[in-house]
Amino acid sequence: MSIKENVARIRKEMEAAAIAAGRDPKEILLCAATKMNDAAAVREAIAAGVDCCGENKVQELTAKLAENAYEGAPVHFIGHLQTNKVKFVVGKVDLIQSVDSERLLTAIDKEAKKQGIIQDILLEVNIGGEESKSGFRPDDILPLVDKLPEYPNIRVKGLMTIPPISQKNGDNVKFFQKMCNISVDIIAKKEDNDMAKYLSMGMSDDFTDAIACGSTMIRVGTAIFGARDYTKLHQT
Ligand SMILES: *Cc1c(COP(=O)(O)O)cnc(C)c1O
């Protein structure tokens, strides 16, 4: 199947999942997770109508930006970001989805201030409490929201999560529901819908469950581009 056919199929599945949940399909964005796919594949996905692109690695982002690969679509950063690399990402992407520590918040705020911009971000939540994963603990989010004035050059637009790898269909529903509850709590506390505008959750295997639980942005790689070829990966 071509990228175009895949995007069309995913759109249909998104729409069906939204309608089944009594939601407006238009409120859910499709973010193409473009890691390990080249500029030509990224352009095809944009032409097929994805809403945005999400890149994982600073090196890939920089290379594809230089090739104008994302022209016509917003670009997001969705991978783990080291504080010493923020200057390659801040001001270069529309949204940093994967902000996973206060140290990183501080570094992004400082770089944004230096550039004279406000950087939009999402707070990444380690919803499964996994040792191996970065992200804020669910209980850290509401207290953190109170501390956001300490970061004047950052604008929080919502939450993102990568749940544990599931064993079977439906395994992640409980995590998606928890994420949705945190989002609702933020809105209730801050009376600010914009601060919880995005709830980024759901990937190739579980995006219909995520939509049923309130996701407003799914990040899809494999179902758009096919399986990633890890043999091509340069070890860095
Ligand atoms: C790769 C990736 C995805 C997409 O995963 P697929 O299973 O290929 O759809 C989503 N989010 C993040 C952060 C990723 O790194």
The ligand as an SDF file (V2000), in Angstrom:
LIG
                    3D

 15 15  0  0  0  0  0  0  0  0999 V2000
    7.9040    6.0920   16.4910 C   0  0  0  0  0  0  0  0  0  0  0  0
    7.0030    6.8560   17.3780 C   0  0  0  0  0  0  0  0  0  0  0  0
    5.6170    6.8470   17.1890 C   0  0  0  0  0  0  0  0  0  0  0  0
    4.9350    6.0260   16.1220 C   0  0  0  0  0  0  0  0  0  0  0  0
    5.0580    4.6490   16.3710 O   0  0  0  0  0  0  0  0  0  0  0  0
    4.3750    3.5870   15.3780 P   0  0  0  0  0  0  0  0  0  0  0  0
    4.1200    2.4170   16.2570 O   0  0  0  0  0  0  0  0  0  0  0  0
    5.3540    3.3190   14.3000 O   0  0  0  0  0  0  0  0  0  0  0  0
    3.1200    4.1880   14.8680 O   0  0  0  0  0  0  0  0  0  0  0  0
    4.8470    7.6450   18.0200 C   0  0  0  0  0  0  0  0  0  0  0  0
    5.3930    8.3820   19.0030 N   0  0  0  0  0  0  0  0  0  0  0  0
    6.7110    8.4190   19.2110 C   0  0  0  0  0  0  0  0  0  0  0  0
    7.2450    9.2690   20.2940 C   0  0  0  0  0  0  0  0  0  0  0  0
    7.5460    7.6520   18.4200 C   0  0  0  0  0  0  0  0  0  0  0  0
    8.8570    7.6700   18.6570 O   0  0  0  0  0  0  0  0  0  0  0  0
  1  2  1  0
  2  3  1  0
  2 14  2  0
  3  4  1  0
  3 10  2  0
  4  5  1  0
  5  6  1  0
  6  7  2  0
  6  8  1  0
  6  9  1  0
 10 11  1  0
 11 12  2  0
 12 13  1  0
 12 14  1  0
 14 15  1  0
M  END
$$$$
